[in-house]
């Protein structure tokens, strides 16, 4: 199955994915990367699409209960939260490591001029 076919299959299996007739749509590159990570992890058997849909729905509900207006603009933030939750629950990594990388990315993004690729450096972790 081609990557495009896999993306269409995921879009059909998981309700709410922003898509058009060509498949999933993304506003930012990180959204496509998060989508691709989920595809790769599902393909490797870390979780099933029904399991993914359950965790994603729980993350969306959690965000809505916390005041997310659910306009669609935050959909992939929920996707990323679900991905982080599953990799921690499945012991692929732990929440401390995820938090360390999140902080490092924030540091790297804050020092990077707009329009320039963000690069993680060792000092971003300290």
Backbone as a chain_set.jsonl record, in Angstrom:
{"seq": "XXXXXXXXXXXXXXXXXXXXXXXXXXXXXXXXXXXXXXXXXXXXXXXXXXXXXXXXXXXXXXXXXXXXXXXXXXXXXXXXXXXXXXXXXXXXXXXXXXXXXXXXXXXXXXXXXXXXXXXXXXXXXX", "coords": {"N": [[0.843, -1.171, 0.0], [0.567, 2.199, -0.832], [2.053, 5.25, 0.54], [0.206, 7.353, 0.248], [-2.203, 5.962, -0.034], [-2.268, 4.794, 2.506], [-2.545, 7.077, 4.084], [-5.076, 7.964, 3.249], [-6.579, 5.78, 4.126], [-6.228, 6.006, 6.906], [-7.488, 8.468, 7.308], [-10.1, 7.775, 6.78], [-10.543, 5.904, 8.786], [-10.273, 7.219, 11.215], [-12.266, 9.412, 12.716], [-12.893, 12.879, 12.04], [-10.502, 13.855, 10.985], [-9.091, 16.529, 9.326], [-9.771, 16.813, 5.957], [-9.776, 16.472, 2.346], [-10.901, 15.576, -0.959], [-8.526, 14.474, -1.831], [-7.329, 13.467, 0.401], [-5.893, 13.666, 3.757], [-5.538, 17.004, 5.141], [-3.241, 19.611, 5.929], [-2.217, 22.374, 7.919], [0.226, 23.196, 8.816], [3.687, 22.17, 8.636], [4.452, 20.533, 10.854], [2.088, 19.303, 11.58], [1.616, 17.463, 9.532], [3.846, 15.876, 9.958], [3.328, 14.815, 12.516], [1.056, 13.351, 11.894], [2.197, 11.512, 10.097], [3.932, 10.164, 11.838], [2.097, 8.858, 13.494], [0.895, 7.176, 11.594], [3.119, 5.553, 10.944], [3.666, 4.322, 13.42], [1.296, 2.928, 13.895], [1.363, 1.199, 11.727], [3.525, -0.36, 12.455], [2.462, -1.77, 14.481], [2.102, -0.737, 17.059], [-0.25, 0.328, 17.982], [-3.802, 0.017, 17.271], [-6.066, 1.33, 14.755], [-8.714, 1.659, 15.812], [-8.057, 1.754, 18.572], [-6.426, 4.035, 18.564], [-8.309, 5.967, 17.747], [-9.985, 6.008, 19.987], [-8.273, 6.989, 22.028], [-7.585, 9.471, 20.904], [-10.129, 10.692, 20.81], [-10.603, 10.881, 23.553], [-8.589, 12.696, 24.267], [-9.417, 14.949, 22.849], [-11.88, 15.438, 24.107], [-10.96, 15.957, 26.707], [-9.575, 18.354, 26.242], [-11.669, 19.988, 25.333], [-13.265, 20.031, 27.638], [-11.58, 21.543, 29.162], [-11.866, 23.975, 28.016], [-11.261, 24.322, 25.296], [-12.215, 25.687, 22.214], [-12.9, 24.094, 20.063], [-12.727, 24.597, 17.229], [-11.507, 23.431, 15.148], [-8.986, 24.292, 14.575], [-7.212, 23.411, 16.467], [-7.004, 20.728, 16.187], [-4.786, 19.029, 15.432], [-3.12, 19.46, 17.577], [-4.395, 18.023, 19.52], [-4.106, 15.553, 18.345], [-1.334, 15.233, 18.523], [-1.098, 15.2, 21.328], [-2.47, 12.825, 21.861], [-0.792, 11.025, 20.558], [1.562, 11.325, 22.081], [0.585, 10.417, 24.53], [-0.028, 7.705, 23.958], [2.533, 6.621, 23.22], [3.834, 6.881, 25.63], [2.197, 5.33, 27.338], [2.57, 2.857, 26.158], [5.141, 2.37, 26.746], [7.18, 3.188, 25.025], [8.534, 5.468, 25.302], [8.989, 7.786, 28.034], [7.003, 10.065, 30.027], [8.622, 12.068, 31.123], [10.808, 12.215, 29.376], [9.465, 13.019, 27.059], [8.589, 15.54, 27.943], [11.061, 16.784, 28.269], [11.983, 16.945, 25.613], [9.952, 18.558, 24.555], [10.401, 20.975, 25.911], [12.988, 21.489, 24.975], [12.481, 21.859, 22.213], [10.912, 24.159, 22.365], [12.79, 26.02, 23.346], [14.612, 25.986, 21.209], [12.952, 26.894, 19.128], [12.357, 29.463, 20.038], [14.775, 30.82, 19.74], [15.181, 30.822, 17.052], [15.094, 32.489, 13.977], [12.142, 33.666, 12.302], [10.856, 31.687, 9.672], [13.115, 30.227, 9.287], [14.538, 26.984, 9.418], [14.013, 25.044, 12.354], [16.445, 23.946, 14.568], [17.484, 21.48, 16.769], [19.781, 21.674, 19.422], [22.463, 20.519, 21.524], [22.544, 22.181, 23.863], [19.936, 22.974, 24.102], [18.64, 21.174, 25.64], [19.404, 21.618, 28.21]], "CA": [[0.0, 0.0, 0.0], [1.373, 3.416, -0.933], [1.839, 6.203, 1.637], [-1.028, 8.1, -0.002], [-3.291, 5.047, 0.308], [-2.277, 4.669, 3.97], [-3.101, 8.326, 4.627], [-6.528, 7.925, 3.001], [-7.14, 4.765, 5.017], [-6.275, 6.592, 8.244], [-8.504, 9.521, 7.303], [-11.402, 7.113, 6.824], [-10.665, 5.135, 10.022], [-10.281, 8.098, 12.382], [-13.19, 10.532, 12.46], [-12.478, 14.24, 12.355], [-9.277, 14.301, 10.324], [-9.361, 17.501, 8.261], [-9.378, 16.223, 4.68], [-10.551, 16.749, 1.147], [-10.972, 14.377, -1.8], [-7.182, 13.919, -1.992], [-6.866, 12.895, 1.657], [-5.719, 14.6, 4.869], [-5.019, 18.349, 4.88], [-2.444, 20.117, 7.037], [-1.901, 23.807, 7.845], [1.631, 23.378, 9.172], [4.469, 20.941, 8.434], [4.473, 19.659, 12.029], [0.867, 18.51, 11.58], [1.865, 16.325, 8.63], [4.833, 15.009, 10.595], [2.634, 14.088, 13.581], [0.211, 12.387, 11.194], [3.074, 10.462, 9.572], [4.409, 9.356, 12.97], [1.005, 7.968, 13.895], [0.801, 6.133, 10.56], [4.248, 4.625, 11.07], [3.53, 3.533, 14.648], [0.188, 1.986, 13.686], [1.839, 0.189, 10.786], [4.444, -1.235, 13.184], [1.694, -2.534, 15.453], [2.081, -0.167, 18.403], [-1.664, 0.467, 18.325], [-4.73, -0.153, 16.148], [-6.82, 2.562, 14.505], [-9.771, 1.846, 16.823], [-7.419, 2.201, 19.816], [-6.017, 5.416, 18.318], [-9.504, 6.816, 17.735], [-10.451, 6.121, 21.367], [-7.36, 7.885, 22.749], [-7.741, 10.801, 20.323], [-11.413, 11.226, 21.284], [-10.424, 11.238, 24.959], [-7.786, 13.922, 24.314], [-10.274, 16.054, 22.383], [-12.835, 15.709, 25.181], [-10.211, 16.595, 27.795], [-9.31, 19.733, 25.836], [-12.947, 20.706, 25.328], [-13.638, 20.239, 29.038], [-10.691, 22.588, 29.676], [-12.192, 25.239, 27.366], [-10.918, 24.393, 23.874], [-13.441, 26.017, 21.483], [-13.161, 23.073, 19.047], [-12.958, 25.215, 15.919], [-10.748, 22.673, 14.159], [-7.609, 24.783, 14.507], [-6.382, 22.714, 17.447], [-7.148, 19.288, 15.981], [-3.517, 18.293, 15.465], [-2.573, 19.514, 18.936], [-4.987, 16.856, 20.18], [-3.464, 14.409, 17.692], [-0.014, 15.114, 19.135], [-1.295, 14.777, 22.72], [-2.822, 11.403, 21.819], [0.42, 10.305, 20.183], [2.433, 11.315, 23.254], [-0.035, 9.546, 25.541], [0.132, 6.298, 23.573], [3.923, 6.154, 23.294], [4.166, 6.754, 27.051], [1.469, 4.174, 27.868], [3.13, 1.631, 25.577], [6.538, 2.339, 27.21], [8.144, 3.509, 23.972], [9.286, 6.499, 26.011], [8.238, 8.17, 29.229], [6.529, 11.454, 30.009], [9.746, 12.962, 31.424], [11.557, 12.4, 28.13], [8.621, 13.85, 26.202], [8.646, 16.916, 28.465], [12.399, 17.296, 27.974], [12.018, 17.313, 24.193], [9.04, 19.685, 24.347], [11.123, 22.153, 26.384], [14.096, 21.736, 24.047], [11.927, 22.432, 20.987], [10.508, 25.536, 22.655], [14.022, 26.823, 23.398], [15.14, 26.104, 19.847], [12.036, 27.74, 18.356], [12.469, 30.851, 20.51], [16.007, 31.462, 19.256], [15.249, 30.673, 15.601], [14.366, 33.524, 13.224], [10.972, 33.214, 11.541], [11.127, 31.208, 8.322], [14.332, 29.421, 9.299], [14.285, 25.685, 10.044], [14.393, 24.902, 13.763], [17.415, 22.871, 14.799], [17.792, 21.183, 18.157], [21.208, 21.615, 19.757], [22.607, 19.941, 22.864], [22.242, 23.103, 24.962], [18.479, 23.128, 24.212], [18.171, 20.221, 26.639], [19.927, 21.917, 29.532]], "C": [[0.897, 1.246, 0.0], [1.132, 4.321, 0.275], [0.539, 7.014, 1.464], [-2.239, 7.238, 0.354], [-3.41, 4.888, 1.82], [-2.881, 5.914, 4.606], [-4.609, 8.373, 4.427], [-7.215, 6.931, 3.933], [-7.263, 5.316, 6.441], [-7.359, 7.651, 8.334], [-9.912, 8.926, 7.37], [-11.622, 6.418, 8.165], [-10.813, 6.005, 11.265], [-11.125, 9.323, 12.063], [-12.546, 11.866, 12.815], [-11.222, 14.724, 11.679], [-9.65, 15.313, 9.251], [-8.877, 16.936, 6.924], [-10.244, 16.746, 3.554], [-10.532, 15.485, 0.299], [-9.608, 13.721, -2.027], [-6.646, 13.266, -0.725], [-6.692, 13.965, 2.717], [-5.126, 15.938, 4.426], [-4.305, 18.843, 6.132], [-2.168, 21.603, 6.822], [-0.423, 24.071, 8.052], [2.387, 22.074, 8.941], [4.445, 19.993, 9.637], [3.213, 18.797, 12.095], [1.03, 17.273, 10.697], [2.858, 15.353, 9.254], [4.198, 14.193, 11.722], [1.734, 13.009, 12.974], [1.051, 11.212, 10.71], [3.622, 9.572, 10.693], [3.331, 8.375, 13.419], [0.827, 6.838, 12.878], [1.891, 5.091, 10.733], [4.109, 3.741, 12.308], [2.378, 2.537, 14.556], [0.643, 0.85, 12.779], [2.767, -0.813, 11.468], [3.754, -1.998, 14.312], [1.667, -1.979, 16.865], [0.648, 0.008, 18.904], [-2.489, 0.207, 17.075], [-5.446, 1.169, 15.912], [-7.984, 2.727, 15.462], [-9.209, 2.315, 18.174], [-7.011, 3.668, 19.702], [-7.223, 6.355, 18.403], [-10.042, 7.025, 19.15], [-9.589, 7.106, 22.158], [-7.494, 9.313, 22.212], [-9.043, 11.445, 20.799], [-11.308, 11.661, 22.742], [-9.617, 12.528, 25.099], [-8.601, 15.135, 23.862], [-11.274, 16.425, 23.471], [-12.157, 16.415, 26.344], [-9.972, 18.065, 27.478], [-10.59, 20.561, 25.826], [-13.406, 21.001, 26.75], [-12.796, 21.341, 29.682], [-10.896, 23.925, 28.959], [-11.798, 25.378, 25.912], [-12.205, 24.651, 23.086], [-13.795, 25.04, 20.363], [-13.552, 23.679, 17.709], [-12.242, 24.473, 14.801], [-9.292, 23.091, 14.087], [-6.67, 24.039, 15.454], [-6.393, 21.2, 17.262], [-5.818, 18.543, 16.098], [-2.76, 18.465, 16.775], [-3.114, 18.328, 19.73], [-4.36, 15.572, 19.638], [-2.102, 14.164, 18.346], [-0.129, 14.66, 20.59], [-1.638, 13.288, 22.784], [-1.596, 10.557, 21.483], [1.369, 10.21, 21.376], [1.885, 10.38, 24.33], [0.188, 8.07, 25.213], [1.578, 5.82, 23.673], [4.384, 6.036, 24.748], [3.487, 5.519, 27.642], [2.045, 2.849, 27.377], [4.616, 1.472, 25.911], [7.56, 2.483, 26.089], [9.087, 4.583, 24.5], [8.495, 6.826, 27.263], [7.888, 9.658, 29.159], [7.648, 12.451, 30.297], [10.569, 13.239, 30.161], [10.767, 13.264, 27.162], [8.67, 15.308, 26.644], [9.994, 17.556, 28.17], [12.508, 17.747, 26.521], [11.109, 18.502, 23.9], [9.733, 20.992, 24.754], [12.266, 22.502, 25.439], [13.596, 22.359, 22.747], [11.492, 23.881, 21.2], [11.72, 26.463, 22.693], [14.57, 27.048, 21.991], [14.262, 27.022, 19.002], [12.173, 29.201, 18.754], [13.721, 31.552, 19.995], [16.109, 31.472, 17.721], [14.458, 31.782, 14.91], [13.217, 32.912, 12.416], [11.378, 32.816, 10.128], [12.375, 30.353, 8.207], [14.02, 28.077, 9.954], [14.787, 25.652, 11.49], [15.33, 23.716, 13.894], [17.644, 22.702, 16.29], [19.301, 21.1, 18.334], [21.328, 21.08, 21.174], [22.218, 20.897, 23.993], [20.731, 23.373, 25.094], [17.908, 22.211, 25.293], [18.608, 20.585, 28.05], [19.428, 23.157, 30.09]], "O": [[1.868, 1.319, 0.753], [0.12, 4.179, 0.961], [-0.138, 7.317, 2.446], [-3.19, 7.722, 0.968], [-4.517, 4.85, 2.358], [-3.646, 5.813, 5.565], [-5.343, 8.774, 5.33], [-8.292, 7.203, 4.463], [-8.282, 5.115, 7.102], [-8.075, 7.722, 9.333], [-10.811, 9.525, 7.961], [-12.755, 6.342, 8.64], [-11.408, 5.581, 12.256], [-10.745, 10.161, 11.245], [-11.762, 11.967, 13.758], [-10.893, 15.906, 11.784], [-10.438, 15.003, 8.358], [-7.697, 16.617, 6.779], [-11.286, 17.367, 3.768], [-10.177, 14.419, 0.802], [-9.54, 12.542, -2.377], [-5.621, 12.584, -0.767], [-7.267, 15.048, 2.608], [-4.334, 16.01, 3.486], [-4.71, 18.535, 7.253], [-1.917, 22.043, 5.7], [0.123, 25.045, 7.533], [1.806, 20.993, 9.038], [4.421, 18.776, 9.457], [3.258, 17.68, 12.611], [0.629, 16.172, 11.076], [2.724, 14.139, 9.094], [4.496, 13.008, 11.869], [1.663, 11.891, 13.484], [0.67, 10.055, 10.887], [3.758, 8.362, 10.514], [3.615, 7.209, 13.691], [0.633, 5.683, 13.255], [1.626, 3.89, 10.677], [4.4, 2.546, 12.254], [2.473, 1.427, 15.08], [0.344, -0.317, 13.032], [2.791, -1.987, 11.098], [4.391, -2.783, 15.015], [1.249, -2.678, 17.788], [0.37, -0.144, 20.094], [-1.96, 0.178, 15.964], [-5.434, 2.041, 16.781], [-8.236, 3.848, 15.904], [-9.803, 3.163, 18.839], [-7.224, 4.45, 20.629], [-7.164, 7.401, 19.049], [-10.508, 8.118, 19.473], [-10.115, 7.959, 22.874], [-7.513, 10.264, 22.993], [-9.054, 12.623, 21.154], [-11.86, 12.692, 23.125], [-9.923, 13.362, 25.952], [-8.481, 16.219, 24.434], [-11.492, 17.608, 23.73], [-12.708, 17.362, 26.907], [-10.144, 18.925, 28.342], [-10.59, 21.711, 26.265], [-13.883, 22.099, 27.034], [-13.237, 21.995, 30.628], [-10.197, 24.896, 29.245], [-11.979, 26.449, 25.333], [-13.185, 23.926, 23.257], [-14.871, 25.142, 19.773], [-14.577, 23.323, 17.128], [-12.359, 24.846, 13.633], [-8.451, 22.337, 13.597], [-5.456, 24.046, 15.253], [-5.851, 20.469, 18.091], [-5.738, 17.531, 16.794], [-1.845, 17.692, 17.059], [-2.393, 17.707, 20.51], [-4.117, 14.624, 20.386], [-1.761, 13.03, 18.682], [0.657, 13.826, 21.039], [-1.153, 12.573, 23.661], [-1.394, 9.492, 22.066], [1.917, 9.143, 21.653], [2.639, 9.642, 24.962], [0.55, 7.282, 26.087], [1.824, 4.718, 24.163], [5.223, 5.195, 25.068], [4.119, 4.748, 28.364], [2.012, 1.845, 28.089], [5.272, 0.553, 25.42], [8.673, 1.967, 26.186], [10.277, 4.601, 24.184], [7.456, 6.22, 27.526], [8.418, 10.399, 28.331], [7.629, 13.564, 29.771], [10.973, 14.376, 29.917], [11.33, 14.146, 26.514], [8.779, 16.208, 25.812], [10.061, 18.744, 27.854], [13.062, 18.809, 26.235], [11.453, 19.36, 23.088], [9.662, 21.99, 24.035], [12.49, 23.674, 25.135], [14.217, 23.289, 22.23], [11.678, 24.726, 20.325], [11.684, 27.561, 22.138], [14.944, 28.164, 21.631], [14.777, 27.841, 18.24], [12.111, 30.084, 17.899], [13.714, 32.772, 19.832], [17.03, 32.07, 17.166], [13.286, 31.993, 15.219], [13.315, 31.791, 11.918], [12.146, 33.518, 9.469], [12.662, 29.812, 7.139], [13.304, 28.039, 10.954], [15.859, 26.173, 11.798], [15.05, 22.625, 13.398], [17.96, 23.663, 16.991], [20.007, 20.531, 17.501], [20.378, 21.182, 21.95], [21.62, 20.467, 24.98], [20.296, 23.94, 26.096], [16.813, 22.453, 25.801], [18.213, 19.912, 29.002], [19.796, 23.523, 31.206]]}, "num_chains": 1, "name": "protein.A"}
